[in-house]
Amino acid sequence: MTAIRSLPTTQLRLPNELKVWLQHQAIDNRRSLNAEIVLRLELSLAQQAKAQQTQQGE
């Protein structure tokens, strides 16, 4: 696992409605807002990679 302090920080501008929704999702899933965003981005990346593999296999 990568040490948290060694990860670069990124500022992100979100529409307020999206931020509030993500905050609620993070609370419901017992994660920090950062962890929720990272997980959702990782899942999206994996889904996109799988879709690309499927397209290449056709």
N, CA, C and O atoms as CSV, one atom per row, in Angstrom:
chain,resi,resn,atom,element,x,y,z
A,1,MET,N,N,0.845,-1.188,0.000
A,1,MET,CA,C,0.000,0.000,0.000
A,1,MET,C,C,0.884,1.242,0.000
A,1,MET,O,O,1.915,1.273,0.672
A,2,THR,N,N,0.492,2.245,-0.737
A,2,THR,CA,C,1.247,3.480,-0.830
A,2,THR,C,C,0.992,4.325,0.407
A,2,THR,O,O,-0.142,4.442,0.871
A,3,ALA,N,N,2.060,4.913,0.934
A,3,ALA,CA,C,1.900,5.804,2.080
A,3,ALA,C,C,1.078,7.013,1.654
A,3,ALA,O,O,1.316,7.592,0.595
A,4,ILE,N,N,0.123,7.385,2.472
A,4,ILE,CA,C,-0.789,8.471,2.137
A,4,ILE,C,C,-0.027,9.772,1.883
A,4,ILE,O,O,-0.369,10.510,0.959
A,5,ARG,N,N,0.971,10.058,2.664
A,5,ARG,CA,C,1.717,11.307,2.515
A,5,ARG,C,C,2.467,11.390,1.189
A,5,ARG,O,O,2.790,12.489,0.739
A,6,SER,N,N,2.753,10.249,0.552
A,6,SER,CA,C,3.514,10.276,-0.686
A,6,SER,C,C,2.625,10.466,-1.915
A,6,SER,O,O,3.138,10.657,-3.018
A,7,LEU,N,N,1.323,10.418,-1.746
A,7,LEU,CA,C,0.406,10.612,-2.873
A,7,LEU,C,C,0.243,12.105,-3.161
A,7,LEU,O,O,0.134,12.909,-2.236
A,8,PRO,N,N,0.227,12.472,-4.437
A,8,PRO,CA,C,0.018,13.888,-4.758
A,8,PRO,C,C,-1.417,14.303,-4.446
A,8,PRO,O,O,-2.345,13.500,-4.544
A,9,THR,N,N,-1.577,15.549,-4.075
A,9,THR,CA,C,-2.922,16.066,-3.811
A,9,THR,C,C,-3.461,16.720,-5.080
A,9,THR,O,O,-2.699,17.200,-5.919
A,10,THR,N,N,-4.773,16.731,-5.203
A,10,THR,CA,C,-5.437,17.316,-6.357
A,10,THR,C,C,-6.648,18.096,-5.885
A,10,THR,O,O,-7.458,17.593,-5.107
A,11,GLN,N,N,-6.767,19.313,-6.354
A,11,GLN,CA,C,-7.965,20.083,-6.054
A,11,GLN,C,C,-9.007,19.750,-7.108
A,11,GLN,O,O,-8.682,19.574,-8.283
A,12,LEU,N,N,-10.244,19.666,-6.687
A,12,LEU,CA,C,-11.310,19.266,-7.591
A,12,LEU,C,C,-12.512,20.164,-7.368
A,12,LEU,O,O,-12.944,20.381,-6.236
A,13,ARG,N,N,-13.042,20.676,-8.456
A,13,ARG,CA,C,-14.263,21.494,-8.370
A,13,ARG,C,C,-15.437,20.622,-8.777
A,13,ARG,O,O,-15.461,20.055,-9.870
A,14,LEU,N,N,-16.403,20.524,-7.885
A,14,LEU,CA,C,-17.596,19.718,-8.129
A,14,LEU,C,C,-18.831,20.592,-7.981
A,14,LEU,O,O,-18.856,21.501,-7.151
A,15,PRO,N,N,-19.851,20.322,-8.778
A,15,PRO,CA,C,-21.135,20.982,-8.501
A,15,PRO,C,C,-21.579,20.583,-7.091
A,15,PRO,O,O,-21.376,19.447,-6.662
A,16,ASN,N,N,-22.180,21.521,-6.389
A,16,ASN,CA,C,-22.560,21.283,-4.999
A,16,ASN,C,C,-23.442,20.046,-4.842
A,16,ASN,O,O,-23.267,19.280,-3.894
A,17,GLU,N,N,-24.391,19.842,-5.766
A,17,GLU,CA,C,-25.293,18.694,-5.661
A,17,GLU,C,C,-24.507,17.380,-5.727
A,17,GLU,O,O,-24.812,16.431,-5.004
A,18,LEU,N,N,-23.505,17.332,-6.591
A,18,LEU,CA,C,-22.689,16.130,-6.716
A,18,LEU,C,C,-21.847,15.907,-5.460
A,18,LEU,O,O,-21.709,14.776,-4.995
A,19,LYS,N,N,-21.292,16.972,-4.919
A,19,LYS,CA,C,-20.496,16.855,-3.697
A,19,LYS,C,C,-21.345,16.352,-2.533
A,19,LYS,O,O,-20.923,15.473,-1.782
A,20,VAL,N,N,-22.534,16.911,-2.391
A,20,VAL,CA,C,-23.428,16.483,-1.303
A,20,VAL,C,C,-23.795,15.017,-1.478
A,20,VAL,O,O,-23.793,14.256,-0.511
A,21,TRP,N,N,-24.113,14.616,-2.716
A,21,TRP,CA,C,-24.458,13.213,-2.980
A,21,TRP,C,C,-23.282,12.295,-2.629
A,21,TRP,O,O,-23.467,11.263,-1.983
A,22,LEU,N,N,-22.071,12.677,-3.058
A,22,LEU,CA,C,-20.890,11.874,-2.739
A,22,LEU,C,C,-20.649,11.804,-1.236
A,22,LEU,O,O,-20.275,10.754,-0.714
A,23,GLN,N,N,-20.859,12.908,-0.546
A,23,GLN,CA,C,-20.688,12.908,0.914
A,23,GLN,C,C,-21.662,11.928,1.566
A,23,GLN,O,O,-21.284,11.192,2.478
A,24,HIS,N,N,-22.899,11.916,1.108
A,24,HIS,CA,C,-23.890,10.983,1.660
A,24,HIS,C,C,-23.509,9.534,1.342
A,24,HIS,O,O,-23.645,8.650,2.188
A,25,GLN,N,N,-23.039,9.305,0.135
A,25,GLN,CA,C,-22.613,7.962,-0.238
A,25,GLN,C,C,-21.438,7.516,0.626
A,25,GLN,O,O,-21.381,6.367,1.065
A,26,ALA,N,N,-20.508,8.424,0.865
A,26,ALA,CA,C,-19.348,8.106,1.698
A,26,ALA,C,C,-19.778,7.753,3.123
A,26,ALA,O,O,-19.272,6.797,3.710
A,27,ILE,N,N,-20.691,8.513,3.661
A,27,ILE,CA,C,-21.202,8.238,5.015
A,27,ILE,C,C,-21.892,6.877,5.041
A,27,ILE,O,O,-21.638,6.064,5.929
A,28,ASP,N,N,-22.760,6.633,4.069
A,28,ASP,CA,C,-23.488,5.360,4.000
A,28,ASP,C,C,-22.536,4.168,3.885
A,28,ASP,O,O,-22.804,3.095,4.425
A,29,ASN,N,N,-21.421,4.367,3.174
A,29,ASN,CA,C,-20.456,3.288,2.956
A,29,ASN,C,C,-19.302,3.296,3.961
A,29,ASN,O,O,-18.352,2.523,3.843
A,30,ARG,N,N,-19.407,4.191,4.957
A,30,ARG,CA,C,-18.395,4.311,6.016
A,30,ARG,C,C,-16.993,4.534,5.454
A,30,ARG,O,O,-16.021,3.898,5.862
A,31,ARG,N,N,-16.931,5.460,4.507
A,31,ARG,CA,C,-15.655,5.848,3.918
A,31,ARG,C,C,-15.511,7.362,4.016
A,31,ARG,O,O,-16.489,8.082,4.213
A,32,SER,N,N,-14.279,7.829,3.877
A,32,SER,CA,C,-14.062,9.268,3.757
A,32,SER,C,C,-14.521,9.694,2.371
A,32,SER,O,O,-14.678,8.862,1.477
A,33,LEU,N,N,-14.732,10.982,2.201
A,33,LEU,CA,C,-15.117,11.494,0.891
A,33,LEU,C,C,-14.028,11.152,-0.125
A,33,LEU,O,O,-14.334,10.739,-1.243
A,34,ASN,N,N,-12.785,11.316,0.249
A,34,ASN,CA,C,-11.678,10.988,-0.645
A,34,ASN,C,C,-11.717,9.515,-1.045
A,34,ASN,O,O,-11.589,9.191,-2.225
A,35,ALA,N,N,-11.891,8.629,-0.080
A,35,ALA,CA,C,-11.921,7.193,-0.371
A,35,ALA,C,C,-13.086,6.838,-1.284
A,35,ALA,O,O,-12.956,5.973,-2.150
A,36,GLU,N,N,-14.218,7.498,-1.097
A,36,GLU,CA,C,-15.386,7.252,-1.943
A,36,GLU,C,C,-15.099,7.668,-3.381
A,36,GLU,O,O,-15.413,6.932,-4.317
A,37,ILE,N,N,-14.506,8.838,-3.561
A,37,ILE,CA,C,-14.185,9.320,-4.904
A,37,ILE,C,C,-13.168,8.405,-5.566
A,37,ILE,O,O,-13.332,8.043,-6.730
A,38,VAL,N,N,-12.119,8.026,-4.843
A,38,VAL,CA,C,-11.084,7.150,-5.405
A,38,VAL,C,C,-11.684,5.815,-5.807
A,38,VAL,O,O,-11.408,5.323,-6.901
A,39,LEU,N,N,-12.493,5.222,-4.951
A,39,LEU,CA,C,-13.108,3.933,-5.268
A,39,LEU,C,C,-13.973,4.028,-6.519
A,39,LEU,O,O,-13.897,3.164,-7.393
A,40,ARG,N,N,-14.789,5.066,-6.611
A,40,ARG,CA,C,-15.671,5.216,-7.771
A,40,ARG,C,C,-14.878,5.442,-9.051
A,40,ARG,O,O,-15.264,4.944,-10.109
A,41,LEU,N,N,-13.786,6.177,-8.975
A,41,LEU,CA,C,-12.940,6.367,-10.152
A,41,LEU,C,C,-12.255,5.059,-10.548
A,41,LEU,O,O,-12.154,4.747,-11.734
A,42,GLU,N,N,-11.786,4.296,-9.562
A,42,GLU,CA,C,-11.154,3.008,-9.857
A,42,GLU,C,C,-12.147,2.036,-10.480
A,42,GLU,O,O,-11.797,1.312,-11.412
A,43,LEU,N,N,-13.384,2.010,-9.979
A,43,LEU,CA,C,-14.411,1.139,-10.556
A,43,LEU,C,C,-14.741,1.560,-11.982
A,43,LEU,O,O,-14.929,0.711,-12.854
A,44,SER,N,N,-14.810,2.855,-12.221
A,44,SER,CA,C,-15.079,3.359,-13.555
A,44,SER,C,C,-13.956,2.987,-14.522
A,44,SER,O,O,-14.214,2.604,-15.664
A,45,LEU,N,N,-12.718,3.100,-14.063
A,45,LEU,CA,C,-11.565,2.734,-14.878
A,45,LEU,C,C,-11.588,1.248,-15.220
A,45,LEU,O,O,-11.339,0.871,-16.365
A,46,ALA,N,N,-11.883,0.407,-14.239
A,46,ALA,CA,C,-11.946,-1.037,-14.468
A,46,ALA,C,C,-13.075,-1.381,-15.443
A,46,ALA,O,O,-12.905,-2.238,-16.310
A,47,GLN,N,N,-14.213,-0.725,-15.307
A,47,GLN,CA,C,-15.349,-0.962,-16.201
A,47,GLN,C,C,-14.997,-0.556,-17.633
A,47,GLN,O,O,-15.345,-1.256,-18.584
A,48,GLN,N,N,-14.316,0.563,-17.780
A,48,GLN,CA,C,-13.921,1.021,-19.109
A,48,GLN,C,C,-12.908,0.063,-19.731
A,48,GLN,O,O,-12.996,-0.243,-20.920
A,49,ALA,N,N,-11.947,-0.413,-18.938
A,49,ALA,CA,C,-10.945,-1.352,-19.450
A,49,ALA,C,C,-11.612,-2.652,-19.889
A,49,ALA,O,O,-11.242,-3.224,-20.914
A,50,LYS,N,N,-12.591,-3.119,-19.121
A,50,LYS,CA,C,-13.303,-4.345,-19.472
A,50,LYS,C,C,-14.085,-4.160,-20.774
A,50,LYS,O,O,-14.108,-5.055,-21.619
A,51,ALA,N,N,-14.720,-3.010,-20.931
A,51,ALA,CA,C,-15.478,-2.728,-22.151
A,51,ALA,C,C,-14.547,-2.678,-23.360
A,51,ALA,O,O,-14.906,-3.155,-24.437
A,52,GLN,N,N,-13.375,-2.116,-23.195
A,52,GLN,CA,C,-12.411,-2.048,-24.294
A,52,GLN,C,C,-11.913,-3.439,-24.667
A,52,GLN,O,O,-11.723,-3.732,-25.848
A,53,GLN,N,N,-11.701,-4.294,-23.676
A,53,GLN,CA,C,-11.265,-5.658,-23.945
A,53,GLN,C,C,-12.351,-6.401,-24.711
A,53,GLN,O,O,-12.055,-7.162,-25.632
A,54,THR,N,N,-13.597,-6.183,-24.335
A,54,THR,CA,C,-14.719,-6.839,-25.001
A,54,THR,C,C,-14.797,-6.381,-26.452
A,54,THR,O,O,-15.016,-7.196,-27.348
A,55,GLN,N,N,-14.624,-5.102,-26.686
A,55,GLN,CA,C,-14.674,-4.565,-28.051
A,55,GLN,C,C,-13.531,-5.110,-28.899
A,55,GLN,O,O,-13.720,-5.390,-30.083
A,56,GLN,N,N,-12.355,-5.264,-28.313
A,56,GLN,CA,C,-11.198,-5.769,-29.057
A,56,GLN,C,C,-11.349,-7.246,-29.373
A,56,GLN,O,O,-10.786,-7.734,-30.353
A,57,GLY,N,N,-12.106,-7.961,-28.549
A,57,GLY,CA,C,-12.302,-9.383,-28.760
A,57,GLY,C,C,-13.351,-9.705,-29.806
A,57,GLY,O,O,-13.475,-10.855,-30.228
A,58,GLU,N,N,-14.100,-8.710,-30.225
A,58,GLU,CA,C,-15.188,-8.942,-31.210
A,58,GLU,C,C,-14.657,-9.059,-32.611
A,58,GLU,O,O,-15.429,-9.253,-33.549
